[in-house]
Amino acid sequence: MEKETKKRKITSIEISYSTKRELKELSNKEEFRDIIMKDSFKAIKEAIKNKWTTVELFNIVNLSVIIKLSSLYYPSALKKISNYFEEYEEYEKCAEIKSILSNLEK
């Protein structure tokens, strides 16, 4: 029996921008992308380990939004995270993701 979303300490983010351009620039900043990818990976691993049907990834506090991910999307999210790690030559994490994806397919 699968468990529902459980409470975990999720990363709180405050996003401040005046224009769409500023928001786009933020999304392309290496530091921001690094936080998003690493925290997402950690959350998804925990969710898989605990058999959660959804996981809360981020709380965007100033917009009162919580970003959740359904277990149906764990594989595609992990593939995108793997591509990110590959781009930055973090091959150990890529191998870990490959192993996780392999276990999900079983």
Accessible surface in RSA format (square Angstrom, percent):
REM  Atomic radii and reference values for relative SASA: ProtOr
REM  Chains: A
REM  Algorithm: Lee & Richards
REM  Probe-radius: 1.40
REM  Slices: 20
REM RES _ NUM      All-atoms   Total-Side   Main-Chain    Non-polar    All polar
REM                ABS   REL    ABS   REL    ABS   REL    ABS   REL    ABS   REL
RES MET A   1   228.80 118.5 150.58  99.7  78.22 186.2 137.38 116.8  91.42 121.1
RES GLU A   2   107.73  61.8  90.64  68.6  17.09  40.7  32.58  63.0  75.14  61.4
RES LYS A   3   102.87  50.2  97.35  59.7   5.52  13.2  58.08  52.3  44.79  47.7
RES GLU A   4   118.07  67.8 116.41  88.1   1.66   3.9  56.78 109.8  61.29  50.0
RES THR A   5    38.50  27.4  18.90  19.2  19.60  46.7  15.36  20.6  23.14  35.0
RES LYS A   6    91.25  44.5  88.68  54.4   2.57   6.1  43.43  39.1  47.82  50.9
RES LYS A   7   179.69  87.7 152.82  93.8  26.87  64.0 114.58 103.1  65.11  69.4
RES ARG A   8    39.53  16.6  18.39   9.4  21.14  50.3  15.97  21.8  23.57  14.3
RES LYS A   9   194.20  94.7 164.47 100.9  29.73  70.8 123.18 110.9  71.02  75.7
RES ILE A  10    26.74  15.2  16.50  12.3  10.24  24.7  16.87  12.2   9.86  26.8
RES THR A  11    43.69  31.1  35.70  36.2   7.99  19.0  26.67  35.8  17.02  25.7
RES SER A  12    70.65  59.7  44.01  58.7  26.64  61.4  25.71  54.8  44.93  63.0
RES ILE A  13    24.23  13.8  19.65  14.6   4.57  11.0  24.23  17.4   0.00   0.0
RES GLU A  14   118.66  68.1  89.68  67.8  28.97  69.0  22.12  42.8  96.54  78.8
RES ILE A  15    19.25  11.0  16.58  12.4   2.67   6.4  17.24  12.4   2.01   5.5
RES SER A  16    91.77  77.6  61.83  82.5  29.94  69.0  48.11 102.4  43.66  61.2
RES TYR A  17    97.76  45.6  66.15  37.6  31.61  82.3  34.03  25.6  63.73  78.6
RES SER A  18    98.26  83.0  61.55  82.1  36.72  84.6  32.00  68.1  66.27  92.8
RES THR A  19    70.29  50.0  63.72  64.6   6.57  15.7  67.08  90.1   3.21   4.8
RES LYS A  20   179.75  87.7 171.16 105.0   8.59  20.4 114.53 103.1  65.22  69.5
RES ARG A  21   182.39  76.6 173.31  88.3   9.07  21.6  67.54  92.3 114.85  69.6
RES GLU A  22    77.91  44.7  72.06  54.5   5.86  13.9  27.87  53.9  50.04  40.9
RES LEU A  23    64.23  35.8  63.99  45.8   0.24   0.6  64.00  44.9   0.23   0.6
RES LYS A  24   132.50  64.6 127.89  78.5   4.60  11.0  80.44  72.4  52.06  55.5
RES GLU A  25    82.63  47.4  77.59  58.7   5.05  12.0  36.81  71.2  45.82  37.4
RES LEU A  26    44.08  24.6  43.14  30.9   0.94   2.4  43.58  30.6   0.50   1.3
RES SER A  27    51.25  43.3  43.40  57.9   7.85  18.1  36.18  77.0  15.07  21.1
RES ASN A  28    93.90  64.8  73.60  71.1  20.30  48.9  25.07  60.3  68.83  66.5
RES LYS A  29   122.28  59.7 116.25  71.3   6.03  14.4  66.68  60.0  55.60  59.2
RES GLU A  30   106.55  61.2  99.10  75.0   7.45  17.7  29.94  57.9  76.61  62.5
RES GLU A  31   133.81  76.8 124.86  94.5   8.96  21.3  49.18  95.1  84.63  69.1
RES PHE A  32    42.36  21.2  39.63  24.5   2.73   7.1  41.65  25.3   0.71   2.0
RES ARG A  33    65.06  27.3  63.62  32.4   1.44   3.4  14.55  19.9  50.51  30.6
RES ASP A  34    40.07  28.1  40.07  39.9   0.00   0.0   8.61  20.3  31.46  31.4
RES ILE A  35    74.49  42.4  71.08  53.0   3.41   8.2  74.49  53.6   0.00   0.0
RES ILE A  36    40.86  23.3  40.86  30.4   0.00   0.0  40.86  29.4   0.00   0.0
RES MET A  37    38.61  20.0  38.61  25.6   0.00   0.0  34.96  29.7   3.65   4.8
RES LYS A  38    77.40  37.8  72.05  44.2   5.36  12.8  36.21  32.6  41.19  43.9
RES ASP A  39    39.15  27.4  37.38  37.2   1.77   4.2   6.14  14.5  33.00  32.9
RES SER A  40     9.44   8.0   9.39  12.5   0.05   0.1   5.68  12.1   3.76   5.3
RES PHE A  41     6.44   3.2   6.44   4.0   0.00   0.0   6.44   3.9   0.00   0.0
RES LYS A  42   134.73  65.7 132.81  81.5   1.92   4.6  76.29  68.7  58.44  62.3
RES ALA A  43     0.37   0.3   0.37   0.6   0.00   0.0   0.37   0.5   0.00   0.0
RES ILE A  44     0.52   0.3   0.52   0.4   0.00   0.0   0.52   0.4   0.00   0.0
RES LYS A  45    71.69  35.0  66.12  40.6   5.58  13.3  32.22  29.0  39.47  42.0
RES GLU A  46    59.03  33.9  54.18  41.0   4.85  11.5  22.89  44.3  36.14  29.5
RES ALA A  47     0.00   0.0   0.00   0.0   0.00   0.0   0.00   0.0   0.00   0.0
RES ILE A  48    42.80  24.4  31.71  23.6  11.09  26.7  35.53  25.6   7.27  19.7
RES LYS A  49   169.43  82.7 140.08  85.9  29.36  69.9  92.78  83.5  76.66  81.7
RES ASN A  50    42.85  29.5  38.94  37.6   3.91   9.4   4.89  11.8  37.96  36.7
RES LYS A  51   138.32  67.5 130.96  80.4   7.36  17.5  85.18  76.7  53.14  56.6
RES TRP A  52    14.95   6.0  12.59   6.1   2.36   5.5  10.54   5.6   4.41   7.2
RES THR A  53    32.55  23.1  31.21  31.6   1.33   3.2  28.86  38.8   3.69   5.6
RES THR A  54    37.32  26.5  37.32  37.8   0.00   0.0  33.03  44.4   4.29   6.5
RES VAL A  55     0.00   0.0   0.00   0.0   0.00   0.0   0.00   0.0   0.00   0.0
RES GLU A  56    15.44   8.9  15.26  11.5   0.17   0.4   0.46   0.9  14.97  12.2
RES LEU A  57    17.22   9.6  14.70  10.5   2.52   6.3  14.86  10.4   2.36   6.4
RES PHE A  58    10.30   5.2  10.30   6.4   0.00   0.0  10.30   6.2   0.00   0.0
RES ASN A  59    37.27  25.7  37.27  36.0   0.00   0.0   0.00   0.0  37.27  36.0
RES ILE A  60    21.17  12.0  21.17  15.8   0.00   0.0  21.17  15.2   0.00   0.0
RES VAL A  61    69.46  45.7  51.54  46.7  17.93  43.2  54.36  47.2  15.10  41.0
RES ASN A  62    68.86  47.5  32.21  31.1  36.64  88.2  29.40  70.7  39.46  38.1
RES LEU A  63    86.30  48.1  65.61  46.9  20.69  52.0  71.02  49.9  15.28  41.1
RES SER A  64   105.50  89.1  70.18  93.7  35.32  81.4  45.51  96.9  59.99  84.0
RES VAL A  65    59.11  38.9  55.74  50.5   3.37   8.1  59.11  51.4   0.00   0.0
RES ILE A  66    82.12  46.7  58.75  43.8  23.37  56.3  58.75  42.3  23.37  63.4
RES ILE A  67    66.40  37.8  64.24  47.9   2.17   5.2  66.40  47.8   0.00   0.0
RES LYS A  68   118.02  57.6  91.52  56.2  26.49  63.1  43.80  39.4  74.22  79.1
RES LEU A  69    29.66  16.5  28.31  20.3   1.35   3.4  29.66  20.8   0.00   0.0
RES SER A  70    35.45  30.0  30.38  40.5   5.06  11.7  20.89  44.5  14.56  20.4
RES SER A  71    34.94  29.5  26.53  35.4   8.41  19.4  12.36  26.3  22.58  31.6
RES LEU A  72   148.99  83.0 124.75  89.3  24.24  60.9 129.50  91.0  19.49  52.4
RES TYR A  73   125.30  58.5 125.19  71.2   0.11   0.3  79.37  59.6  45.93  56.6
RES TYR A  74     6.50   3.0   6.50   3.7   0.00   0.0   6.50   4.9   0.00   0.0
RES PRO A  75    45.29  33.0  45.29  41.3   0.00   0.0  45.29  37.4   0.00   0.0
RES SER A  76    52.96  44.8  50.62  67.6   2.34   5.4  42.84  91.2  10.11  14.2
RES ALA A  77    20.82  19.1  15.20  23.5   5.62  12.8  20.52  28.9   0.31   0.8
RES LEU A  78     0.07   0.0   0.07   0.1   0.00   0.0   0.07   0.1   0.00   0.0
RES LYS A  79   111.27  54.3 109.47  67.2   1.80   4.3  61.77  55.6  49.50  52.7
RES LYS A  80   141.55  69.1 137.74  84.5   3.82   9.1  81.27  73.2  60.28  64.2
RES ILE A  81     5.35   3.0   5.35   4.0   0.00   0.0   5.35   3.9   0.00   0.0
RES SER A  82    20.27  17.1  20.27  27.0   0.00   0.0   5.80  12.4  14.46  20.3
RES ASN A  83    95.18  65.6  89.12  86.1   6.06  14.6  26.48  63.7  68.70  66.4
RES TYR A  84     6.76   3.2   3.97   2.3   2.79   7.3   3.56   2.7   3.20   3.9
RES PHE A  85     0.00   0.0   0.00   0.0   0.00   0.0   0.00   0.0   0.00   0.0
RES GLU A  86    97.28  55.9  93.22  70.5   4.06   9.7  19.89  38.5  77.39  63.2
RES GLU A  87   107.60  61.8  75.63  57.2  31.97  76.1  44.25  85.6  63.35  51.7
RES TYR A  88    74.83  34.9  54.43  31.0  20.40  53.1  46.48  34.9  28.36  35.0
RES GLU A  89   124.01  71.2 105.50  79.8  18.51  44.1  20.31  39.3 103.70  84.7
RES GLU A  90    50.95  29.2  43.95  33.2   7.00  16.7  29.61  57.3  21.33  17.4
RES TYR A  91   128.76  60.1 122.08  69.5   6.67  17.4  96.55  72.6  32.20  39.7
RES GLU A  92   154.94  89.0 144.74 109.5  10.20  24.3  62.28 120.5  92.66  75.7
RES LYS A  93    70.63  34.5  70.47  43.2   0.16   0.4  21.02  18.9  49.61  52.8
RES CYS A  94    20.00  15.1  17.94  20.0   2.06   4.8  17.90  45.4   2.10   2.3
RES ALA A  95    61.63  56.7  51.65  79.7   9.97  22.7  56.08  79.0   5.55  14.7
RES GLU A  96    65.42  37.6  58.23  44.1   7.20  17.1  31.71  61.3  33.71  27.5
RES ILE A  97     0.62   0.4   0.62   0.5   0.00   0.0   0.62   0.4   0.00   0.0
RES LYS A  98   156.14  76.2 153.16  94.0   2.99   7.1  98.06  88.3  58.08  61.9
RES SER A  99    60.69  51.3  53.13  70.9   7.57  17.4  31.69  67.5  29.01  40.6
RES ILE A 100    27.12  15.4  26.23  19.5   0.89   2.1  26.97  19.4   0.15   0.4
RES LEU A 101    25.04  13.9  24.86  17.8   0.18   0.4  24.86  17.5   0.18   0.5
RES SER A 102    52.50  44.4  47.24  63.1   5.25  12.1  23.59  50.2  28.91  40.5
RES ASN A 103    87.76  60.5  74.73  72.2  13.03  31.4  24.23  58.3  63.53  61.4
RES LEU A 104    66.66  37.1  40.02  28.6  26.64  67.0  42.94  30.2  23.72  63.8
RES GLU A 105   145.81  83.7 107.97  81.7  37.83  90.1  48.81  94.4  96.99  79.2
RES LYS A 106   189.97  92.7 124.98  76.7  64.99 154.7 113.37 102.0  76.60  81.6
END  Absolute sums over single chains surface
CHAIN  1 A     7617.6       6554.0       1063.6       4173.5       3444.1
END  Absolute sums over all chains
TOTAL          7617.6       6554.0       1063.6       4173.5       3444.1
